[in-house]
Amino acid sequence: MKINLIFIFLFSFFLVTNCAIGPTHGYIVTSTKFPGTFNPENNVKATKEGRGCQFTVLYLFSFGDAGAGSVANKNGIIKIATIDHSTISFLTGVYRSYCTIVYGE
């Protein structure tokens, strides 16, 4: 009976814990980079790059700023060409980071 409860708990934990961390992910280690949005007019050169990250530790603490507007503002980017994203995760919820990478002028 006790083993069944542990199995059900672990199965439920892994079923619901990997939401919104990127297009692909693993339970042990994840490191992905994926495209976001771009300027449809395609008239902005990608001469500057800015990165902002949000971190989560043990599902208990979350901190950081991964907003595209604030990343651009902090890095002196006035016109945005593209916005990409990256994630890093270790043991699902022990450590996670979600980064927004902004390119522009």
Secondary structure, DSSP 8 states (H G I E B T S, - for coil): -HHHHHHHHHHHHHHHS--SS-SS--SSEEEEEEEEEE-TT------EEEEEEEEEETTTEEEE---HHHHHHHTT--SEEEEEEEEEEETTTTEEEEEEEEEE-
